């Protein structure tokens, strides 16, 4: 299960890095995938930067081997796709996009957060020792 959680966390961290820059450089086209097709002006760059920043927070914590902290950050940042779903559903976007893109993303993020938070905390005693076999032979 730990390997599944690792892959899921990395994917959830990388996905916003694929579409965040698109909002910066081609907002109207990215907006269609988001669920809003009207010209949203400054919303697109703000959303792009927000997605990139949130992705980097998740990936940085995970790279630092802070799995529980990553789980907390993932749970907290799940509010973003929940809010996105509400925005799309209440501002002329399709309900299907609101649910299938944004609400589903939030559900997967919350699942990943729960999996990360359920993992037993690694203490120095339980963490694998590097070079333990090499030093035992000396």
Secondary structure as GFF3:
##gff-version 3
##sequence-region A 1 138
A	DSSP	alpha_helix	2	25	.	.	.	ID=ss1
A	DSSP	alpha_helix	27	34	.	.	.	ID=ss2
A	DSSP	alpha_helix	43	63	.	.	.	ID=ss3
A	DSSP	alpha_helix	67	90	.	.	.	ID=ss4
A	DSSP	alpha_helix	95	97	.	.	.	ID=ss5
A	DSSP	pi_helix	98	103	.	.	.	ID=ss6
A	DSSP	alpha_helix	104	118	.	.	.	ID=ss7
A	DSSP	alpha_helix	132	136	.	.	.	ID=ss8
###
